[in-house]
Amino acid sequence: MLTNDSGLDALVIGGGFYGCTIAIYLNRHRGMGSIALIEQEASLMTRASYSNQARVHNGYHYPRSFTTAYRSRINLPHFVRDWPDAVKQDFTKLYAIARRNSKVNARQFERFCHQIGARIQLADTSLHSLFEPRLIESVFLVEEYAFDSTKLAAWGQGELKNCGIDVRFQTKVIDIVKARNGMLAVSLRHGNSEQTVLTRRIFNCTYSGLNRIGGDFPGTNASLKHEITEMALIKPPPALSKMGITVMDGPFFSIMPFPARDLHTFSHVRYTPHLSWEDQPSVDPYQRMDEYRHDTRVDRMVRDVARYLPAIQEAKYVDSLFEVKTVLVKNEVDDGRPILFEAHPNLPGCYSILGGKIDNIYDVLEKLDAETL
Ligand SMILES: Cc1cc2nc3c(=O)[nH]c(=O)nc-3n(C[C@H](O)[C@H](O)[C@H](O)COP(=O)(O)OP(=O)(O)OC[C@H]3O[C@@H](n4cnc5c(N)ncnc54)[C@H](O)[C@@H]3O)c2cc1C
């Protein structure tokens, strides 16, 4: 049983990277003693925090959003400092610019990297020769890393325990209502049993589930968009095995180490999103994902990418990660990834948080530092 009568200091909904890190922060930096973390799955960081491209962003990906690029530059060194064991650095990272249909050319990309202070140099001829020169204008050597989400999950598990945080798995938050003395009453469902818990604060870190909570919860002001995405997992051929490759900036592709399974993710701007919709009360993104047929599009990805990078034909397809990706509608145009951080004035003590990408945790913690909790 969770503590009930006097109420919890905080209840965090969602055991992804954001929920875990925020719960630990509340205990370590804000002195909260009674915290519960509620997760509907059977363990930590199994949803978006696991099924992603594992890129620790360093700005290169965002030539159309200077703010996101710049914040990534600031956050990456902090992430490497705080989670050194979870960061993989021992691979060669290339960004290549396509000659046609690219929203940036090589000169613009180089200038942008200088503006954000990100290291960039022309790749040597052996690296260049991996690409089809009629389709690729330039290839650059850059500095970008990958993270191992299983190591982040192990860290979260250990730290939540050290902080004495009560973690409940296979438990779903159904609704939140205002209760006496400024408290919030949260209904939880675990199997067939339901329980109500009182708390002074709530941190809604449910990513695709942000607006699926009932009762007095008002929903986010910002509009959300959901996509069902497929990241293929491949074993690359020897020529690509110690590499990460991204072709910018348009309907192109990425191949990134996926340390959690010692494979590479393979994604394509055209084929990775299978379907998308704007958030609406009647559609539960997790349910839509469960009902969706997981037919891989890896053949189409390989066919297109082989035109640019012939060696991809030698890659071995292993599996696909399907997951809902949730982003802010307002960033459709520039592909930026700011955080969503909303306090709900009609439900005092309740916050909704969407990170956007893993290193944005520092932007969230900065916001929390500024809050009187
Ligand atoms: C395909 C894809 C590629 C990506 N690539 C990158 C990348 O390369 N680099 C990067 O930095 N970021 C990337 N991201 C974004 C990154 O994965 C997310 O920003 C981050 O993982 C979000 O963490 P989170 O804790 O908010 O979400 P999650 O890890 O999804 O955690 C939310 C948790 O809340 C739980 N939950 C939901 N509703 C309820 C409820 N009602 N009750 C109880 N529990 C609930 C869910 O089960 C889930 O475990 C990518 C995302 C996707 C989907």
The ligand as a MOL file (V3000), in Angstrom:
LIG
                    3D

  0  0  0     0  0            999 V3000
M  V30 BEGIN CTAB
M  V30 COUNTS 53 58 0 0 0
M  V30 BEGIN ATOM
M  V30 1 C 11.5060 6.5460 -32.7490 0
M  V30 2 C 12.1150 7.5070 -31.7760 0
M  V30 3 C 13.4170 7.9430 -31.9850 0
M  V30 4 C 13.9890 8.8320 -31.0630 0
M  V30 5 N 15.3180 9.1530 -31.2080 0
M  V30 6 C 15.9270 9.8940 -30.2340 0
M  V30 7 C 17.3330 10.1050 -30.2700 0
M  V30 8 O 18.0490 9.6010 -31.1240 0
M  V30 9 N 17.8770 10.8930 -29.2980 0
M  V30 10 C 17.1280 11.4450 -28.2990 0
M  V30 11 O 17.6770 12.1430 -27.4420 0
M  V30 12 N 15.7900 11.2320 -28.2310 0
M  V30 13 C 15.1860 10.4560 -29.1580 0
M  V30 14 N 13.8440 10.2080 -29.0800 0
M  V30 15 C 13.0590 10.8710 -28.0160 0
M  V30 16 C 13.3060 10.1900 -26.6700 0
M  V30 17 O 13.1820 8.8130 -26.7980 0
M  V30 18 C 12.3120 10.7390 -25.6630 0
M  V30 19 O 12.4630 12.1400 -25.5540 0
M  V30 20 C 12.4850 10.1820 -24.2670 0
M  V30 21 O 12.7650 8.8200 -24.2420 0
M  V30 22 C 11.2110 10.4430 -23.5170 0
M  V30 23 O 11.3170 9.9190 -22.2210 0
M  V30 24 P 10.0320 9.8760 -21.3360 0
M  V30 25 O 10.4290 9.3870 -20.0000 0
M  V30 26 O 9.3220 11.1760 -21.4300 0
M  V30 27 O 9.0660 8.8440 -22.1160 0
M  V30 28 P 8.9120 7.2480 -21.9800 0
M  V30 29 O 10.2150 6.5740 -21.9190 0
M  V30 30 O 7.9630 6.8030 -23.0370 0
M  V30 31 O 8.2460 7.1090 -20.5540 0
M  V30 32 C 6.8820 7.3970 -20.3210 0
M  V30 33 C 6.3510 6.2740 -19.4700 0
M  V30 34 O 5.0640 6.5980 -18.9910 0
M  V30 35 C 4.3220 5.3840 -18.8950 0
M  V30 36 N 2.9010 5.7520 -18.8430 0
M  V30 37 C 2.1710 6.3760 -19.8150 0
M  V30 38 N 0.9190 6.6070 -19.3710 0
M  V30 39 C 0.8460 6.1170 -18.1040 0
M  V30 40 C -0.1820 6.0720 -17.1190 0
M  V30 41 N -1.3950 6.6040 -17.3370 0
M  V30 42 N 0.0930 5.4850 -15.9270 0
M  V30 43 C 1.3250 4.9670 -15.6650 0
M  V30 44 N 2.3320 4.9760 -16.5680 0
M  V30 45 C 2.1070 5.5740 -17.7590 0
M  V30 46 C 4.7270 4.6450 -20.1490 0
M  V30 47 O 4.4880 3.2550 -20.0110 0
M  V30 48 C 6.2190 4.9830 -20.2540 0
M  V30 49 O 7.0380 4.0040 -19.6590 0
M  V30 50 C 13.2340 9.3230 -29.9620 0
M  V30 51 C 11.9260 8.8550 -29.7660 0
M  V30 52 C 11.3700 7.9350 -30.6250 0
M  V30 53 C 10.0170 7.3900 -30.3330 0
M  V30 END ATOM
M  V30 BEGIN BOND
M  V30 1 1 1 2
M  V30 2 1 2 3
M  V30 3 2 2 52
M  V30 4 2 3 4
M  V30 5 1 4 5
M  V30 6 1 4 50
M  V30 7 2 5 6
M  V30 8 1 6 7
M  V30 9 1 6 13
M  V30 10 2 7 8
M  V30 11 1 7 9
M  V30 12 1 9 10
M  V30 13 2 10 11
M  V30 14 1 10 12
M  V30 15 2 12 13
M  V30 16 1 13 14
M  V30 17 1 14 15
M  V30 18 1 14 50
M  V30 19 1 15 16
M  V30 20 1 16 17
M  V30 21 1 16 18
M  V30 22 1 18 19
M  V30 23 1 18 20
M  V30 24 1 20 21
M  V30 25 1 20 22
M  V30 26 1 22 23
M  V30 27 1 23 24
M  V30 28 2 24 25
M  V30 29 1 24 26
M  V30 30 1 24 27
M  V30 31 1 27 28
M  V30 32 2 28 29
M  V30 33 1 28 30
M  V30 34 1 28 31
M  V30 35 1 31 32
M  V30 36 1 32 33
M  V30 37 1 33 34
M  V30 38 1 33 48
M  V30 39 1 34 35
M  V30 40 1 35 36
M  V30 41 1 35 46
M  V30 42 1 36 37
M  V30 43 1 36 45
M  V30 44 2 37 38
M  V30 45 1 38 39
M  V30 46 1 39 40
M  V30 47 2 39 45
M  V30 48 1 40 41
M  V30 49 2 40 42
M  V30 50 1 42 43
M  V30 51 2 43 44
M  V30 52 1 44 45
M  V30 53 1 46 47
M  V30 54 1 46 48
M  V30 55 1 48 49
M  V30 56 2 50 51
M  V30 57 1 51 52
M  V30 58 1 52 53
M  V30 END BOND
M  V30 END CTAB
M  END
